[in-house]
Amino acid sequence: MTIDQAGPATVEATAWGWRHASRLAWALQDVSFRIEPGERVLVLGASGAGKSTLLQGLAGVLGGDEEGEVQGSLLVDGIPAASTRRRTGLVLQDPDSQVILARVGDDVAFGCENLGIPRAEIWPRVTQALDAVGLDVPLDRPTKALSGGQKQRLALAGILAMRPGVVLLDEPTANLDPEGVVEVRDAVERMLQAHPATLIVVEHRLDVWLPLITRVIVVGQGGVVADGPPAHVLGVEGARLAADGVWVPGFVPDAPPAPLSAPGEVLISARDLAVARVKGKPVASGIDLDVRAGQALAITGPNGAGKSTLGLTLAGLLPPAGGAVAASAALAAGIGSTPIDWASRDLLTRIGMVFQEPEHQLLAKTVQDELAVGPRALGMPEDEIAARSEELLHRLRLDRLARANPYTLSGGEKRRLTVAAALATRPRVLVLDEPTFGQDARTWAELVAMLAALRDEGTAIVTITHDLDVARALRAERYELGGSR
């Protein structure tokens, strides 16, 4: 039986749970449900509730006994999920972690090749999948030249080309612009019409998926806390779920108050700036902007426009491809006006950067040690390091995870950890790439309130985001980059 003939799969959990070896608490426990073939299910829950863990369990990629402890059963078509990997396709929260090969076409074809699909059939599938997700680039385009959002579509195309019986999507639109979000949702719908499959989607922002899904399962402490048709779960149970941090339409988190004062002095200026991730190939040019003390600046625009590249260039981590980035005398404090020439230790108290992909800046073996990396590089006393770390752990709801390995955290927890690590050295400029990625309604509001407080204390906040609610909540000045996905 070929994979196309297999059709949609049944998915069943019975008192299932998982605990990673480095964590004291169970990521999930006592989860039970049955998903019939062809159902389209949205899985909701607060940040850290175990949604991604559930998808990884269904995909059979959680690891063996040496990595953690499992209870109960998780089945696909009545067979343990770890033994049915050919039947499931998973798009992870971080699409960069799924990029395997150097060229776009080869990367999309990789899964099909591993399934033993005839070569003559693979390449039509590759081009159809790329068209479906709206990734209009040559097949020989280097994958390293893609933006974060483009890599997300690349990962989805690889799954679509395999045509599995269960499609597992872990926040597949988190880093896409609004048009791209709808495009991916529509691509998934077209795929399900052409090649029916059971669909399980994890998202925090759910409005875009409501027209497509038929059922909502909410996980939390104690297992499944709500299960049923969307109208029932989000209507009858909406207020209770919103109080627990679940994003529910109609329940809007409180926004922080307006800035206490007008922006102050210019700390970083860009003039006729061109930026490039690959040397000699600028993705944006002609950029003129100022970053001021006590100001929130939101850099927006479509995927591939160069937003992340601009952020890295402003932060002194990429050289300008043209024009100039200059720091003011007040920010440079005698070490020169060109951030790209500064040592990493000099950047720590001047410009902090939070990358789009949290895993790219995780360095330590525990969450608490991660927060100490920057302060220790500055030679701060251990008692002061401990005090700063404890405060940040508490404010960002990470204190219960202090001894956990950072790589075992959920996507939203990793994002809060990287924000905390950047704040630990108290830089005067903070550049954050998609700062609210993976957050539930409660942690979103808390994170935005923290950034607003830093703004009012004189820190320059630069957010690179598709979440325009962040820009509005921070009363940010917007700088729109053009370009195409």
KEVEX-105391 format. One record per residue (C-alpha): residue in three letters; x, y, z. Coordinates in steps of 0.25 Angstrom, whole numbers. Each point is the difference from the previous one (the first is absolute). Layout:
N
{torlo ala; {X; Y; Z}}
...
//
This chain:
485
{torlo met; {0; 0; 0}}
{torlo thr; {6; 13; -4}}
{torlo ile; {-1; 12; 9}}
{torlo asp; {-10; 7; -9}}
{torlo gln; {-9; -12; 2}}
{torlo ala; {1; -1; 15}}
{torlo gly; {-9; 12; 2}}
{torlo pro; {-3; 8; 13}}
{torlo ala; {4; -7; 13}}
{torlo thr; {-6; -2; 13}}
{torlo val; {7; 6; 12}}
{torlo glu; {-2; -4; 14}}
{torlo ala; {6; 4; 14}}
{torlo thr; {-3; -8; 13}}
{torlo ala; {4; 6; 13}}
{torlo trp; {13; 4; -8}}
{torlo gly; {11; 9; 7}}
{torlo trp; {14; 4; -2}}
{torlo arg; {11; 5; 9}}
{torlo his; {14; 4; -5}}
{torlo ala; {12; -5; 8}}
{torlo ser; {4; 14; 4}}
{torlo arg; {-13; 5; 4}}
{torlo leu; {-7; -3; 14}}
{torlo ala; {-14; 2; -5}}
{torlo trp; {-7; -8; -11}}
{torlo ala; {-2; 8; -13}}
{torlo leu; {-13; -7; -2}}
{torlo gln; {-8; -10; 9}}
{torlo asp; {-13; -8; -1}}
{torlo val; {-3; 4; -15}}
{torlo ser; {-11; -8; -6}}
{torlo phe; {-8; 2; -13}}
{torlo arg; {-3; -7; -13}}
{torlo ile; {1; 7; -14}}
{torlo glu; {-7; -6; -11}}
{torlo pro; {5; -1; -14}}
{torlo gly; {-1; 13; -8}}
{torlo glu; {-3; 9; 13}}
{torlo arg; {6; 14; 0}}
{torlo val; {4; 3; 14}}
{torlo leu; {6; 12; 7}}
{torlo val; {8; -2; 12}}
{torlo leu; {0; 12; 10}}
{torlo gly; {6; 2; 14}}
{torlo ala; {8; 10; 8}}
{torlo ser; {15; 2; -3}}
{torlo gly; {8; -12; 5}}
{torlo ala; {-13; -9; 1}}
{torlo gly; {7; -11; -9}}
{torlo lys; {-7; 3; -13}}
{torlo ser; {13; -2; -8}}
{torlo thr; {4; -12; 8}}
{torlo leu; {-13; -7; -4}}
{torlo leu; {3; 3; -15}}
{torlo gln; {14; -6; 2}}
{torlo gly; {-6; -12; 7}}
{torlo leu; {-9; -2; -12}}
{torlo ala; {11; 1; -10}}
{torlo gly; {9; -10; 8}}
{torlo val; {11; 10; 3}}
{torlo leu; {0; 2; 15}}
{torlo gly; {12; -10; 2}}
{torlo gly; {2; -13; 8}}
{torlo asp; {0; -3; 15}}
{torlo glu; {14; 7; 1}}
{torlo glu; {-7; 13; -3}}
{torlo gly; {-12; 0; 8}}
{torlo glu; {-12; -8; 6}}
{torlo val; {-13; -4; -6}}
{torlo gln; {-13; -4; 5}}
{torlo gly; {-13; -6; -7}}
{torlo ser; {0; -2; -15}}
{torlo leu; {0; 9; -13}}
{torlo leu; {-5; -7; -12}}
{torlo val; {-1; 2; -15}}
{torlo asp; {-10; -10; -7}}
{torlo gly; {1; -8; 13}}
{torlo ile; {15; -1; -1}}
{torlo pro; {10; 7; 10}}
{torlo ala; {3; 14; -6}}
{torlo ala; {15; -3; 0}}
{torlo ser; {-2; -12; -10}}
{torlo thr; {-8; 8; -10}}
{torlo arg; {9; 12; -4}}
{torlo arg; {-3; -3; -15}}
{torlo arg; {-15; 4; 3}}
{torlo thr; {3; 14; 7}}
{torlo gly; {6; 13; -5}}
{torlo leu; {4; 10; 10}}
{torlo val; {3; 15; -2}}
{torlo leu; {8; 5; 12}}
{torlo gln; {-1; 13; 7}}
{torlo asp; {14; 4; -5}}
{torlo pro; {0; -3; -15}}
{torlo asp; {15; 2; 0}}
{torlo ser; {2; -13; 8}}
{torlo gln; {-6; -7; -12}}
{torlo val; {9; 5; -11}}
{torlo ile; {8; -11; -4}}
{torlo leu; {6; 2; -14}}
{torlo ala; {7; 12; -7}}
{torlo arg; {-10; 3; -11}}
{torlo val; {-15; 2; 1}}
{torlo gly; {-4; -11; -10}}
{torlo asp; {8; -10; 6}}
{torlo asp; {-5; 3; 14}}
{torlo val; {-14; -2; -4}}
{torlo ala; {3; -13; -7}}
{torlo phe; {8; -6; 12}}
{torlo gly; {-13; -6; 7}}
{torlo cys; {-5; -6; -13}}
{torlo glu; {14; -6; -3}}
{torlo asn; {0; -6; 14}}
{torlo leu; {-14; -6; -2}}
{torlo gly; {5; -7; -13}}
{torlo ile; {-9; 8; -9}}
{torlo pro; {4; -2; -15}}
{torlo arg; {9; 12; -5}}
{torlo ala; {-10; 3; -11}}
{torlo glu; {-11; 2; 10}}
{torlo ile; {9; 8; 10}}
{torlo trp; {3; 13; -8}}
{torlo pro; {-15; 3; -5}}
{torlo arg; {-3; -2; 15}}
{torlo val; {11; 10; 4}}
{torlo thr; {-5; 11; -10}}
{torlo gln; {-14; -2; 4}}
{torlo ala; {3; 1; 15}}
{torlo leu; {8; 13; -2}}
{torlo asp; {-11; 6; -8}}
{torlo ala; {-10; -4; 11}}
{torlo val; {7; 7; 11}}
{torlo gly; {4; 12; -9}}
{torlo leu; {15; -1; 0}}
{torlo asp; {3; 5; -13}}
{torlo val; {15; -2; -1}}
{torlo pro; {9; -8; -9}}
{torlo leu; {2; -14; 3}}
{torlo asp; {15; 2; 1}}
{torlo arg; {-2; 12; 10}}
{torlo pro; {10; -2; 12}}
{torlo thr; {-9; -3; 12}}
{torlo lys; {10; 9; 9}}
{torlo ala; {-5; 12; -8}}
{torlo leu; {-14; -2; 4}}
{torlo ser; {-7; 9; 11}}
{torlo gly; {-6; -7; 12}}
{torlo gly; {-14; 1; -6}}
{torlo gln; {5; -6; -13}}
{torlo lys; {6; -12; 8}}
{torlo gln; {-13; -2; 6}}
{torlo arg; {-7; -1; -13}}
{torlo leu; {12; -9; -5}}
{torlo ala; {-3; -10; 12}}
{torlo leu; {-14; 0; -3}}
{torlo ala; {2; -3; -15}}
{torlo gly; {9; -12; 4}}
{torlo ile; {-11; -6; 8}}
{torlo leu; {-11; 3; -10}}
{torlo ala; {9; -7; -11}}
{torlo met; {0; -13; 9}}
{torlo arg; {-15; -1; 1}}
{torlo pro; {-1; -6; 14}}
{torlo gly; {-12; -6; 7}}
{torlo val; {1; 10; 11}}
{torlo val; {5; 14; -1}}
{torlo leu; {5; 6; 12}}
{torlo leu; {3; 15; 0}}
{torlo asp; {6; 7; 12}}
{torlo glu; {-3; 15; -1}}
{torlo pro; {3; 0; -15}}
{torlo thr; {-3; 15; -3}}
{torlo ala; {7; 6; 12}}
{torlo asn; {10; 7; -8}}
{torlo leu; {-8; 3; -12}}
{torlo asp; {-6; 14; -5}}
{torlo pro; {-15; 1; 0}}
{torlo glu; {-1; -4; -14}}
{torlo gly; {9; -11; 1}}
{torlo val; {-8; -6; 12}}
{torlo val; {-13; -1; -8}}
{torlo glu; {8; -5; -12}}
{torlo val; {6; -12; 9}}
{torlo arg; {-14; -3; 6}}
{torlo asp; {-6; 0; -15}}
{torlo ala; {12; -9; -4}}
{torlo val; {-3; -10; 11}}
{torlo glu; {-15; 0; -4}}
{torlo arg; {3; -2; -14}}
{torlo met; {9; -12; 4}}
{torlo leu; {-10; -6; 8}}
{torlo gln; {-10; 1; -11}}
{torlo ala; {10; -7; -10}}
{torlo his; {6; -10; 10}}
{torlo pro; {-9; -1; 12}}
{torlo ala; {7; -2; 13}}
{torlo thr; {-3; 2; 15}}
{torlo leu; {4; 14; 4}}
{torlo ile; {5; 4; 14}}
{torlo val; {5; 14; 1}}
{torlo val; {6; 7; 12}}
{torlo glu; {-2; 15; 0}}
{torlo his; {-1; 12; 10}}
{torlo arg; {-7; 9; -9}}
{torlo leu; {-11; -8; -6}}
{torlo asp; {-10; 9; -8}}
{torlo val; {7; -4; -13}}
{torlo trp; {-3; -15; 2}}
{torlo leu; {-14; 1; 5}}
{torlo pro; {-6; -1; -14}}
{torlo leu; {8; -13; -2}}
{torlo ile; {-1; -8; 13}}
{torlo thr; {-11; -8; 5}}
{torlo arg; {4; -3; 14}}
{torlo val; {8; 7; 12}}
{torlo ile; {8; -7; 10}}
{torlo val; {6; 8; 12}}
{torlo val; {11; -6; 8}}
{torlo gly; {5; 4; 14}}
{torlo gln; {2; -4; 14}}
{torlo gly; {-8; -13; 2}}
{torlo gly; {0; -4; -15}}
{torlo val; {-11; 4; -10}}
{torlo val; {-7; 12; 7}}
{torlo ala; {-10; 2; -12}}
{torlo asp; {-4; -7; -13}}
{torlo gly; {-11; 2; -10}}
{torlo pro; {-5; 8; -12}}
{torlo pro; {7; 14; -1}}
{torlo ala; {-13; 7; 3}}
{torlo his; {-2; -7; 13}}
{torlo val; {14; 0; 5}}
{torlo leu; {3; 14; -3}}
{torlo gly; {-14; 5; 3}}
{torlo val; {-5; -7; 13}}
{torlo glu; {14; -3; 5}}
{torlo gly; {6; 13; -5}}
{torlo ala; {1; 9; 12}}
{torlo arg; {6; -12; 9}}
{torlo leu; {10; -3; -11}}
{torlo ala; {4; 15; -2}}
{torlo ala; {2; 1; 15}}
{torlo asp; {11; -11; -1}}
{torlo gly; {7; 7; -11}}
{torlo val; {-6; -7; -13}}
{torlo trp; {-2; 10; -11}}
{torlo val; {-15; 1; -2}}
{torlo pro; {-7; 9; -11}}
{torlo gly; {-7; 11; 7}}
{torlo phe; {9; 0; 12}}
{torlo val; {11; 11; -1}}
{torlo pro; {12; 1; 9}}
{torlo asp; {2; 13; 7}}
{torlo ala; {9; 10; -7}}
{torlo pro; {11; 8; 8}}
{torlo pro; {-2; 15; 2}}
{torlo ala; {5; 10; -10}}
{torlo pro; {15; 5; 1}}
{torlo leu; {3; 9; 12}}
{torlo ser; {8; 9; -8}}
{torlo ala; {5; 3; -14}}
{torlo pro; {11; -8; -6}}
{torlo gly; {14; 6; 4}}
{torlo glu; {14; 0; -7}}
{torlo val; {3; -8; -13}}
{torlo leu; {9; -12; 4}}
{torlo ile; {1; -7; -13}}
{torlo ser; {-2; 6; -14}}
{torlo ala; {0; -6; -14}}
{torlo arg; {2; 8; -12}}
{torlo asp; {-1; -5; -15}}
{torlo leu; {1; -14; 7}}
{torlo ala; {0; -13; -9}}
{torlo val; {0; -13; 8}}
{torlo ala; {3; -14; -5}}
{torlo arg; {0; -14; 6}}
{torlo val; {9; -6; -11}}
{torlo lys; {12; 9; -4}}
{torlo gly; {-2; 7; -13}}
{torlo lys; {-15; -2; 0}}
{torlo pro; {-8; 11; 7}}
{torlo val; {-14; -3; 4}}
{torlo ala; {-4; 15; 3}}
{torlo ser; {7; 13; -2}}
{torlo gly; {-3; 15; 1}}
{torlo ile; {-3; -1; 15}}
{torlo asp; {0; 13; 8}}
{torlo leu; {-4; -2; 15}}
{torlo asp; {3; 5; 14}}
{torlo val; {-1; -8; 13}}
{torlo arg; {-3; 9; 12}}
{torlo ala; {1; -2; 15}}
{torlo gly; {-14; -3; 6}}
{torlo gln; {-6; -3; -14}}
{torlo ala; {-6; -13; -5}}
{torlo leu; {2; -2; -15}}
{torlo ala; {-7; -11; -8}}
{torlo ile; {7; -5; -12}}
{torlo thr; {-11; -7; -9}}
{torlo gly; {-2; -5; -14}}
{torlo pro; {-2; -13; -8}}
{torlo asn; {9; -12; 1}}
{torlo gly; {13; 1; -7}}
{torlo ala; {0; 15; 1}}
{torlo gly; {12; 0; 8}}
{torlo lys; {-6; 3; 14}}
{torlo ser; {9; -10; 8}}
{torlo thr; {12; 4; -8}}
{torlo leu; {-2; 15; 3}}
{torlo gly; {-2; -4; 15}}
{torlo leu; {14; -8; 0}}
{torlo thr; {7; 12; -7}}
{torlo leu; {-6; 10; 10}}
{torlo ala; {5; -9; 11}}
{torlo gly; {14; 0; -5}}
{torlo leu; {0; -15; -4}}
{torlo leu; {0; 2; -15}}
{torlo pro; {8; 10; -8}}
{torlo pro; {-8; 10; -9}}
{torlo ala; {0; -4; -14}}
{torlo gly; {0; 15; -3}}
{torlo gly; {-2; 13; 7}}
{torlo ala; {3; 1; 15}}
{torlo val; {-5; -3; 14}}
{torlo ala; {5; 9; 10}}
{torlo ala; {-1; 0; 15}}
{torlo ser; {-1; 13; 8}}
{torlo ala; {11; 5; 9}}
{torlo ala; {-9; -3; 12}}
{torlo leu; {-2; -14; -4}}
{torlo ala; {14; -3; -5}}
{torlo ala; {7; 6; 12}}
{torlo gly; {13; 1; -6}}
{torlo ile; {1; -13; -8}}
{torlo gly; {-3; 5; -14}}
{torlo ser; {-12; 3; -7}}
{torlo thr; {-1; -13; -8}}
{torlo pro; {-8; -11; 7}}
{torlo ile; {5; -11; -10}}
{torlo asp; {15; 3; 5}}
{torlo trp; {-4; -1; 15}}
{torlo ala; {4; -13; 8}}
{torlo ser; {-11; -9; 5}}
{torlo arg; {3; 5; 14}}
{torlo asp; {-2; 14; -4}}
{torlo leu; {-14; -3; -6}}
{torlo leu; {-5; -6; 12}}
{torlo thr; {-4; 13; 8}}
{torlo arg; {-2; 8; -13}}
{torlo ile; {-8; -8; -10}}
{torlo gly; {-8; -13; 4}}
{torlo met; {-5; -9; -12}}
{torlo val; {-11; -11; 1}}
{torlo phe; {1; -9; -12}}
{torlo gln; {-12; -5; -7}}
{torlo glu; {4; -14; 2}}
{torlo pro; {2; -2; 15}}
{torlo glu; {9; -12; -1}}
{torlo his; {11; 9; -7}}
{torlo gln; {3; 7; 12}}
{torlo leu; {-1; -11; 11}}
{torlo leu; {14; -3; 6}}
{torlo ala; {-2; -6; 14}}
{torlo lys; {-4; -13; 6}}
{torlo thr; {-11; 6; 9}}
{torlo val; {-10; 11; -1}}
{torlo gln; {6; 7; 12}}
{torlo asp; {14; -1; -5}}
{torlo glu; {-5; 6; -14}}
{torlo leu; {-4; 12; 7}}
{torlo ala; {14; 1; 7}}
{torlo val; {8; -1; -13}}
{torlo gly; {0; 15; -3}}
{torlo pro; {2; 5; 14}}
{torlo arg; {12; -9; 2}}
{torlo ala; {6; 5; -13}}
{torlo leu; {-1; 14; 6}}
{torlo gly; {7; -5; 13}}
{torlo met; {-12; 3; 9}}
{torlo pro; {0; -6; 14}}
{torlo glu; {-7; -13; 2}}
{torlo asp; {-10; 5; 10}}
{torlo glu; {-4; 11; -10}}
{torlo ile; {-1; -10; -11}}
{torlo ala; {-9; -9; 9}}
{torlo ala; {-9; 12; 4}}
{torlo arg; {-2; 4; -15}}
{torlo ser; {-3; -14; -4}}
{torlo glu; {-10; -3; 10}}
{torlo glu; {-8; 13; -3}}
{torlo leu; {0; -3; -15}}
{torlo leu; {-4; -15; 3}}
{torlo his; {-12; 5; 8}}
{torlo arg; {-4; 11; -9}}
{torlo leu; {0; -9; -13}}
{torlo arg; {-6; -12; 7}}
{torlo leu; {12; -8; -1}}
{torlo asp; {3; -3; 15}}
{torlo arg; {-5; -14; 0}}
{torlo leu; {9; -3; -12}}
{torlo ala; {13; 6; 6}}
{torlo arg; {8; -14; 0}}
{torlo ala; {-6; -5; -13}}
{torlo asn; {8; -1; -13}}
{torlo pro; {-4; 12; -9}}
{torlo tyr; {-2; -9; -12}}
{torlo thr; {-11; -8; 7}}
{torlo leu; {-9; 13; 2}}
{torlo ser; {-12; 3; -9}}
{torlo gly; {2; 10; -11}}
{torlo gly; {-7; 11; 8}}
{torlo glu; {9; -3; 12}}
{torlo lys; {12; 0; -8}}
{torlo arg; {-4; 14; -6}}
{torlo arg; {-2; 5; 14}}
{torlo leu; {14; -6; 5}}
{torlo thr; {7; 7; -12}}
{torlo val; {-7; 14; 4}}
{torlo ala; {4; -2; 14}}
{torlo ala; {14; -3; -4}}
{torlo ala; {1; 12; -8}}
{torlo leu; {-6; 9; 12}}
{torlo ala; {10; -6; 10}}
{torlo thr; {11; 9; -5}}
{torlo arg; {-9; 12; -1}}
{torlo pro; {3; 6; -13}}
{torlo arg; {-4; 14; -4}}
{torlo val; {-5; -6; -14}}
{torlo leu; {-8; -12; -1}}
{torlo val; {-3; -7; -14}}
{torlo leu; {-10; -11; 1}}
{torlo asp; {-4; -8; -12}}
{torlo glu; {-14; -6; 1}}
{torlo pro; {0; 3; 15}}
{torlo thr; {-14; -6; 3}}
{torlo phe; {2; -13; -8}}
{torlo gly; {-7; -12; 7}}
{torlo gln; {-6; 8; 11}}
{torlo asp; {-14; -2; 6}}
{torlo ala; {-9; 12; 3}}
{torlo arg; {5; 1; 14}}
{torlo thr; {15; -1; -3}}
{torlo trp; {-2; 9; -12}}
{torlo ala; {-6; 11; 9}}
{torlo glu; {11; -1; 10}}
{torlo leu; {11; 0; -10}}
{torlo val; {-6; 12; -7}}
{torlo ala; {-1; 7; 14}}
{torlo met; {14; -3; 3}}
{torlo leu; {5; 6; -13}}
{torlo ala; {-9; 13; 2}}
{torlo ala; {6; 2; 14}}
{torlo leu; {14; -1; -6}}
{torlo arg; {-4; 10; -10}}
{torlo asp; {-4; 9; 11}}
{torlo glu; {13; -2; 7}}
{torlo gly; {7; 5; -12}}
{torlo thr; {4; -13; -8}}
{torlo ala; {-2; 1; -15}}
{torlo ile; {-9; -12; -4}}
{torlo val; {1; -5; -14}}
{torlo thr; {-10; -11; -4}}
{torlo ile; {0; -7; -13}}
{torlo thr; {-13; -6; -1}}
{torlo his; {-13; -5; -8}}
{torlo asp; {-8; 2; 13}}
{torlo leu; {-5; 14; -2}}
{torlo asp; {-7; -1; 14}}
{torlo val; {14; 1; 6}}
{torlo ala; {2; 13; -8}}
{torlo arg; {-13; 6; 4}}
{torlo ala; {2; -4; 15}}
{torlo leu; {13; 6; 1}}
{torlo arg; {-4; 13; -8}}
{torlo ala; {12; -3; -9}}
{torlo glu; {4; 8; -12}}
{torlo arg; {-1; -9; -12}}
{torlo tyr; {11; -2; -11}}
{torlo glu; {-5; -8; -11}}
{torlo leu; {9; -8; -9}}
{torlo gly; {-4; -3; -14}}
{torlo gly; {3; -13; -8}}
{torlo ser; {-6; -13; -4}}
{torlo arg; {-2; -13; 7}}
//
